[in-house]
Amino acid sequence: MSNQRISQLAREDPDFPKVVQIGRSHAVDYRAARPYFAERKSRQGQRTDLKPPPAAEA
């Protein structure tokens, strides 16, 4: 997984495990990250631009 993707997940997902900076890279302890990725729904290759926006609830 790229440094950029780890940074994005750390910024956008509050459930993502603690990230530590090592030099210019970000790293996550695998023992903490494994349960996170096991529970996360895989959306690999999913194009969100083709889906209509969710309908607003009244």
Residue pairs with C-beta under 8 A, 6 or more apart in sequence:
3 25
3 26
6 19
6 26
6 27
6 28
7 19
7 26
9 16
10 16
10 19
10 26
10 28
15 36
16 28
16 36
17 28
17 29
17 32
17 33
17 36
18 28
18 29
18 32
19 26
19 27
19 28
20 26
20 27
20 28
20 29
21 27
